[in-house]
Amino acid sequence: MSEITDETLGVIIGSVAGGVVLALVVAVISFVVCRRWKLKRRSWDYDWENNDKVRITTSAPISRSASPNMLKRKSCPDTGVFKGMMVRSMTTEGIPDFSLPPERVQPCVTPKRSQSMSPLQQQNGLLGDIQPDLYRSYGGCEDDDFHLPPSEHGRLWFSVIYDAVVEQLHVTLVKAKELIGRGRENSARDPFVKIFLLPDERICRISKVRKKTLTPVYNENFVFEVSPNDIGDSILRFSVYDVDKRRVRHSLGHVLLALRDMDLTKGDTVWKDLEQSHQMSDAPGELCFSLNYLPNLDKIKVLILNARKLRQMCFDKDTGTYVRINMMHGRKIHKVKRTATYRATTDPTFNESFSFSLVGKVLDSCSFEISVMTSSKSPRSHDNVYGKVVIGSFMFSRGDELLHWQEMMSQPRTPVQRWHTLTGNSNAH
């Protein structure tokens, strides 16, 4: 291997030294450039809201690094649009004085019913979970119950209307009240009603059974086919029954209604007291009279008009009929008057008027016992009571008789006329 000369060695050393010097120069230049770029970058701040560079002036020298410029949070930002909302700057000195406006009460307006919703759905929507049946009294003639006297066997509400075009009798059974309970505890019953159109007892309609109640509400409609020629001779009978756990049927009472005495065109709801008897053929007949109360004179006028269907009597030339009127004060007879006697007739016409004074007497303690009497020409015979009607306040009468008295009291100076069914001849004078 050849030896390296001094000249070659000097060239190599010079090349290395030159490279080192060049590297140092490049390093210094790079350091200076990077330093100046960093200083220049710190003097600019980027506005991220508007995407623009904003020059920030500061009193600090360039040699010192400027403190970061933090945005201050304001209680009331300056006016401007921020995400679709208008923001207005305001100082505490600029807040105006204000007061709350006077309170306004919104009137309660009942929402209109939707045609697509039933009344029950609307009611449930308005009341929520409240059950309206717990706070509502049932309809019919409930408001008329307060002034009615107590009933011995119970009371029945119904309506009757006759359509002569189609020859149909429509009967609506409304309700019953004050039924007699079971046993000494007067416990509830399971009442139902059978409706007969007499004289044919095969024609019958039966209502639904109402469980465990003494005041059943039915609101049921029944239809009977009957011709106009037979409607006047027909009798409507309501019979209320109860079936106990042993399947034994108990009769609670009956209502007998002669259709010839009814206005069958109105269909008004009426009430009748239940009776234990279910036979109307035993009734001795009927009597028609009117009552007229004159409060300015303290008098009551009784006009006896006529009687009809006195079919239990055996009339002959020696048998006569007259009407006796007993004015009762409490249980004592105060005054007695009578009509003339009519012979050998089952439909006598009297047309006689009588006046009774009430001076010094309480009207509610007075009543009238109007009796149809039979007499004979035989000297050994005595006059007998064929049938009678007791009319007065609730202390003395019930049913049609009580209604007649109440109508007289509510219509002073106006004669009030009614037909009344005579009771049996068990009482004799």
Buried (B, 14 or more C-beta within 10 A) or exposed (E): EEEEEEEEEEEEEEEEEEEEEEEEEEEEEEEEEEEEEEEEEEEEEEEEEEEEEEEEEEEEEEEEEBEEEEEEEEEEEEEEEEEEEEBEEEEEEEEEEEEEEEEEEEEEEEEEEEEEEEEEEBEBEEEEEEEEEEEEEEEBBEEEBEEBBEBBBBBBBBBBBBEEEEBEBBBBBBBBBBBBEBEEEEEBBBBBBBBBBBEEEEBBBEBEBBEEEBBBBBEBEBEBEBEEEEBEEBBBBBBBBBBEEEEEEEEBBBBBBBBEEBEBEEBEBBBBBBBEEBEBEEBBBBBBBBBBBEEEEBBBBBBBBBBBBBEBBEBEEEBBBBBBBBBBBEEEEBEEBBBEBBBEBBEBEBEBBBEBEBEEBEBEBBBBBBBBBBBBEEEEEEBBBBBBBBBBBBEBBBBBBBBBBBBBBEEEEEBBEBBBBBBBBEEEE
